[in-house]
Amino acid sequence: MTEALALEPAPPADDLPDTDGPLRRCIVSGRTGARGAFVRFVVGPGDEVVPDIAGKLPGRGLWVAADPASVRQAVQKNAFAKAARGPAKAAADLPERVGHLLARRAIETLSLCRRAGQAAQGFAKVKEKIEKGRCALLVAASDGSHAERARLGGAEIPVATGLTANEMGEAFGRDHAVHAAIAPGALAQRLGEDLARLAGYRANDCNE
């Protein structure tokens, strides 16, 4: 049976030391954990709250657990302004914007894997990569066939979902794609993290 890739939920707090790296603390719940389970926000020009999906924008990071309910509560409870100790205007559609941006990042990372020659798409090519031990991560469309995925083999290979077949297809310049084999390396790790966060966000979105 394939093993789904998952990351443990984490909240926001800047630079709390941990053996596995800095922890983050959620400004809504106060929970702490690894940064992969959180979304970073900063207060940008005009005091607007800006999602920083890549975690690289300048400014103090305001971290929220990566689920729509937490982001929604942060907006409704004015948690961004309280955490920033200053003006911070959060748009009502911020939860939806975050979901869109998480998907865009995952698509772009998958596309980067393809351009780097580290992603194979299509049943036959994916199966070949798995059989030859050249697949570190199997990406499967969230609306794809579980039976077809099982026929690929590679039960020990981590499986990452989150993107739909149409979204995966965008990364490969096609109408749709159902499976992709990602070669070992830093890009596979980054893609796995992006997809785990996206899958968790979408799974907890009651509006999806």
Beta strands, then each sheet from edge to edge (+ up, - down):
strand 1: 3-4
strand 2: 23-25
strand 3: 32-34
strand 4: 38-43
strand 5: 49-52
strand 6: 62-65
strand 7: 119-121
strand 8: 137-140
strand 9: 158-160
strand 10: 179-182
sheet 1: 1+ 9+ 8+ 10- 7+
sheet 2: 2+ 3-
sheet 3: 5+ 4- 6+
end
